[in-house]
Amino acid sequence: MSFFTINGERLYSRIMELAKIGQIGKTGVRRLAHSPEDKEAVLLVKRWMEEIGLKTRIDHFGILIGRLGGAHSDLPVLMVGSHIDTQPYAGRFDGTVGVLGALEALQTMIENNVVPVMSMEVGAFSDEEGNRFHKGLFGSSGILGLLEDGELDRQDKEGMTRRDALIEFGCDPGKFPECEYRHDQIHAFLEFHIEQGPVLESKGEPIGIVSGISGPLWLTVELNGFAGDSGSVSMGIRQDALAGAAKIITALNDLASEDPEASTVGTVGSLRVFPDSRNIIPEKVSFTIDLRDIDEERRNAIETRLVEVIKESAKKHQLTYDISEDTRSELRYCADWIKQIMREESEDMGLNPPELMSGPFHDALAMSTVCDYGMIFVRSKDGVSHNPKEYSFPEDISLGAELLFKTMLQIAEKKAGENT
C-alpha cells in the first residue's frame, strides 16, 4: 500500500530472525527472562540498534535501551517498546513486534532525516512475562523505582534467585538506583503488541486502539498436610493437600465462569506437589492463581469468595494454608489525547480501528503509573497467544507499525508546538 513509509519487509525479517533464538519446533520460542537465550536475543537487537545509529545501553535491570537524540535533549523522552522475553511455550510475536516495530519506526525517521523535538527511546524491557520468577513487569517497574521488597530473592523452579540470574546475565543489582528514571523524565509511553485475543479477527480489522488494561491479581497458595502411605492411611483421617487444592482450583473455575457475559478469567497455571510420589499422600501443594477482570470491583468480590473456599477446604482436609500476593494492579486507561492522535492517523491511512480493552497486562501497565500511555493492537490469528501457533500476518504488523510511527511523529510535533 502506497501510504507505508516504514519498511514492512525489513521489520518482518527481523521478527523471523529473532525467533531463531530459543526456537522450539518450527514456530515455537522459549526465551526465559535473564537466561542465556534472553541475553543472546538482547545482544542481537542491540546490534541492530547500533547499526542504524542509536545510542545503546543494557542497564542493571537487564533492559536494552536504544536512544535517538532529539533537538532538545532537556525535554522528557518519548519512550516506546515492549519485551522480547517469552513464556516457556511461546510464539514468535508476543512482545517482539513492539520492540522491533519501534526500532523500525526510529530507523524510518533516521532514513528520512527526521530529528524529533524530544529524544525517543526504544526499550526491550526485561521479564515482562513473569513466568520464571512469578512476578512480571520487572524491568518496567524497576526503572520507575516500583519494585517490591524481596524481589531479588524470588526463586525459579531450579532454586536460582532473581539476584543470581541477573548477575549471571551481566547485571549488578547493587546499581539499580543509578538506572532509575525520575518520573518527570518520561513524557509518554507507546506500546505496539499483538492482541492475544479474538476481537479484531471477529471484526475483520487488522489493528485496534487499546482503551485500557485490566488489572491482574496474582496469588500463590500453599497447602500443608501430612504425608503417608497411600495404601494404609484410611480416607477419613487423611490430610491430603492435593485433594484440598483440587476443590479450590475447581471453585476458581466455577467462580470465574458464573457470568458468561463478564470479562472475568481465572487460571491455575502452575502446581507443585511434594513429595510427588505415586504412592504417598501429598503433604504439600503450592499453586498459582491468576484472576483478571476489567471490572475491578467484581474481581475483588470473587477474590473474597475464593479465600472463603480456601479456608473451608483447608478445614475439611485438616490442612494449614498460606496465601501470598504476588501482583495486584488496578485498571489503567489509555490517554484520550494519544487515542485521538491514533484515530486521526488511522483515518489518514484509510483505517477505522475499533477500541478494545486488554485482558493481558503489558509493560504499559507499569509505565502508566508515571506518564500518559497509548497502545496499538495487531490482529492475532484465531486469537492464539502463549503458544507456538501464535501468528499475526505481515501486512497487519506493517499497518500497526506504520500507525506507531505516525503516532510518534505527531506526539513529537505536538510537543514542539507546546515549546514554541
Solvent accessible surface area in square Angstrom, and as a share of the most:
residue,aa,sasa,rsa
1,M,159,0.71
2,S,118,0.76
3,F,61,0.25
4,F,57,0.24
5,T,74,0.43
6,I,11,0.06
7,N,65,0.33
8,G,18,0.18
9,E,147,0.66
10,R,52,0.19
11,L,1,0.00
12,Y,43,0.16
13,S,69,0.44
14,R,25,0.09
15,I,0,0.00
16,M,48,0.22
17,E,73,0.33
18,L,0,0.00
19,A,8,0.07
20,K,126,0.53
21,I,18,0.09
22,G,19,0.18
23,Q,87,0.39
24,I,58,0.30
25,G,67,0.65
26,K,190,0.81
27,T,46,0.27
28,G,1,0.01
29,V,1,0.01
30,R,108,0.39
31,R,4,0.02
32,L,32,0.16
33,A,2,0.01
34,H,3,0.02
35,S,11,0.07
36,P,98,0.62
37,E,69,0.31
38,D,6,0.03
39,K,56,0.24
40,E,97,0.43
41,A,0,0.00
42,V,4,0.03
43,L,85,0.42
44,L,25,0.12
45,V,0,0.00
46,K,48,0.20
47,R,122,0.44
48,W,20,0.07
49,M,0,0.00
50,E,81,0.36
51,E,110,0.49
52,I,22,0.11
53,G,59,0.57
54,L,8,0.04
55,K,156,0.66
56,T,27,0.16
57,R,99,0.36
58,I,52,0.26
59,D,12,0.06
60,H,41,0.18
61,F,1,0.01
62,G,2,0.02
63,I,0,0.00
64,L,0,0.00
65,I,1,0.01
66,G,0,0.00
67,R,61,0.22
68,L,26,0.13
69,G,44,0.43
70,G,15,0.15
71,A,67,0.52
72,H,94,0.42
73,S,82,0.53
74,D,124,0.64
75,L,27,0.14
76,P,38,0.24
77,V,9,0.05
78,L,0,0.00
79,M,1,0.01
80,V,1,0.00
81,G,1,0.01
82,S,0,0.00
83,H,1,0.00
84,I,3,0.02
85,D,3,0.01
86,T,7,0.04
87,Q,34,0.15
88,P,53,0.33
89,Y,132,0.50
90,A,3,0.02
91,G,3,0.03
92,R,43,0.16
93,F,0,0.00
94,D,10,0.05
95,G,0,0.00
96,T,3,0.01
97,V,0,0.00
98,G,0,0.00
99,V,0,0.00
100,L,0,0.00
101,G,0,0.00
102,A,0,0.00
103,L,0,0.00
104,E,0,0.00
105,A,0,0.00
106,L,0,0.00
107,Q,20,0.09
108,T,2,0.01
109,M,0,0.00
110,I,56,0.28
111,E,96,0.43
112,N,89,0.45
113,N,134,0.69
114,V,51,0.29
115,V,104,0.60
116,P,5,0.03
117,V,18,0.10
118,M,0,0.00
119,S,0,0.00
120,M,0,0.00
121,E,3,0.01
122,V,0,0.00
123,G,1,0.01
124,A,3,0.02
125,F,3,0.01
126,S,7,0.05
127,D,0,0.00
128,E,6,0.03
129,E,11,0.05
130,G,1,0.01
131,N,35,0.18
132,R,35,0.13
133,F,0,0.00
134,H,48,0.22
135,K,26,0.11
136,G,8,0.07
137,L,15,0.07
138,F,2,0.01
139,G,0,0.00
140,S,0,0.00
141,S,20,0.13
142,G,1,0.01
143,I,0,0.00
144,L,6,0.03
145,G,43,0.41
146,L,78,0.39
147,L,51,0.25
148,E,90,0.40
149,D,148,0.77
150,G,44,0.42
151,E,7,0.03
152,L,31,0.16
153,D,81,0.42
154,R,50,0.18
155,Q,101,0.45
156,D,11,0.06
157,K,121,0.51
158,E,150,0.67
159,G,40,0.39
160,M,60,0.27
161,T,27,0.16
162,R,0,0.00
163,R,91,0.33
164,D,71,0.37
165,A,1,0.00
166,L,0,0.00
167,I,96,0.49
168,E,115,0.51
169,F,9,0.04
170,G,61,0.58
171,C,10,0.06
172,D,57,0.29
173,P,17,0.11
174,G,65,0.63
175,K,88,0.37
176,F,20,0.08
177,P,97,0.61
178,E,125,0.56
179,C,20,0.12
180,E,74,0.33
181,Y,24,0.09
182,R,153,0.56
183,H,85,0.38
184,D,95,0.49
185,Q,65,0.29
186,I,8,0.04
187,H,44,0.19
188,A,0,0.00
189,F,0,0.00
190,L,0,0.00
191,E,1,0.00
192,F,0,0.00
193,H,1,0.01
194,I,1,0.00
195,E,9,0.04
196,Q,29,0.13
197,G,12,0.11
198,P,85,0.53
199,V,56,0.32
200,L,0,0.00
201,E,63,0.28
202,S,93,0.60
203,K,114,0.48
204,G,50,0.48
205,E,45,0.20
206,P,18,0.11
207,I,1,0.01
208,G,0,0.00
209,I,0,0.00
210,V,0,0.00
211,S,19,0.13
212,G,0,0.00
213,I,0,0.00
214,S,1,0.01
215,G,2,0.02
216,P,1,0.00
217,L,0,0.00
218,W,35,0.12
219,L,6,0.03
220,T,36,0.21
221,V,0,0.00
222,E,57,0.26
223,L,0,0.00
224,N,47,0.24
225,G,16,0.15
226,F,139,0.58
227,A,29,0.23
228,G,20,0.19
229,D,78,0.40
230,S,42,0.27
231,G,72,0.69
232,S,89,0.58
233,V,39,0.23
234,S,67,0.43
235,M,150,0.67
236,G,70,0.68
237,I,121,0.62
238,R,46,0.17
239,Q,61,0.27
240,D,24,0.12
241,A,0,0.00
242,L,64,0.32
243,A,34,0.26
244,G,0,0.00
245,A,0,0.00
246,A,51,0.40
247,K,85,0.36
248,I,0,0.00
249,I,49,0.25
250,T,81,0.47
251,A,17,0.13
252,L,3,0.01
253,N,89,0.46
254,D,78,0.41
255,L,17,0.08
256,A,14,0.11
257,S,68,0.44
258,E,100,0.45
259,D,68,0.35
260,P,120,0.76
261,E,161,0.72
262,A,23,0.18
263,S,45,0.29
264,T,14,0.08
265,V,83,0.48
266,G,22,0.21
267,T,72,0.42
268,V,37,0.21
269,G,69,0.66
270,S,28,0.18
271,L,72,0.36
272,R,122,0.45
273,V,40,0.23
274,F,111,0.46
275,P,43,0.27
276,D,113,0.59
277,S,47,0.31
278,R,240,0.88
279,N,87,0.45
280,I,61,0.31
281,I,4,0.02
282,P,21,0.13
283,E,54,0.24
284,K,79,0.34
285,V,0,0.00
286,S,26,0.17
287,F,3,0.01
288,T,32,0.19
289,I,2,0.01
290,D,29,0.15
291,L,1,0.00
292,R,37,0.14
293,D,3,0.02
294,I,66,0.34
295,D,55,0.29
296,E,59,0.27
297,E,143,0.64
298,R,76,0.28
299,R,2,0.01
300,N,53,0.27
301,A,52,0.40
302,I,11,0.06
303,E,26,0.11
304,T,88,0.51
305,R,112,0.41
306,L,1,0.01
307,V,36,0.21
308,E,80,0.36
309,V,36,0.21
310,I,0,0.00
311,K,88,0.37
312,E,110,0.49
313,S,6,0.04
314,A,3,0.02
315,K,171,0.73
316,K,140,0.59
317,H,26,0.12
318,Q,96,0.43
319,L,16,0.08
320,T,92,0.54
321,Y,85,0.32
322,D,82,0.43
323,I,52,0.26
324,S,47,0.31
325,E,90,0.41
326,D,13,0.07
327,T,15,0.09
328,R,103,0.37
329,S,25,0.16
330,E,88,0.39
331,L,34,0.17
332,R,63,0.23
333,Y,146,0.56
334,C,7,0.04
335,A,14,0.11
336,D,103,0.54
337,W,67,0.24
338,I,0,0.00
339,K,21,0.09
340,Q,79,0.35
341,I,18,0.09
342,M,1,0.00
343,R,94,0.34
344,E,89,0.40
345,E,22,0.10
346,S,1,0.00
347,E,130,0.58
348,D,113,0.58
349,M,6,0.03
350,G,67,0.65
351,L,34,0.17
352,N,123,0.63
353,P,15,0.09
354,P,29,0.18
355,E,73,0.33
356,L,15,0.08
357,M,53,0.24
358,S,1,0.01
359,G,33,0.32
360,P,40,0.25
361,F,16,0.07
362,H,1,0.00
363,D,0,0.00
364,A,0,0.00
365,L,7,0.04
366,A,8,0.06
367,M,0,0.00
368,S,11,0.07
369,T,71,0.41
370,V,29,0.17
371,C,17,0.10
372,D,65,0.34
373,Y,3,0.01
374,G,0,0.00
375,M,1,0.00
376,I,0,0.00
377,F,2,0.01
378,V,0,0.00
379,R,50,0.18
380,S,1,0.01
381,K,82,0.35
382,D,93,0.48
383,G,17,0.16
384,V,45,0.26
385,S,24,0.15
386,H,79,0.35
387,N,47,0.24
388,P,20,0.12
389,K,164,0.70
390,E,1,0.01
391,Y,53,0.20
392,S,1,0.01
393,F,74,0.31
394,P,40,0.25
395,E,108,0.48
396,D,7,0.04
397,I,2,0.01
398,S,9,0.06
399,L,11,0.06
400,G,0,0.00
401,A,0,0.00
402,E,0,0.00
403,L,0,0.00
404,L,0,0.00
405,F,11,0.05
406,K,39,0.17
407,T,0,0.00
408,M,0,0.00
409,L,48,0.24
410,Q,60,0.27
411,I,1,0.00
412,A,7,0.06
413,E,111,0.50
414,K,93,0.39
415,K,28,0.12
416,A,33,0.26
417,G,50,0.48
418,E,105,0.47
419,N,74,0.38
420,T,150,0.87
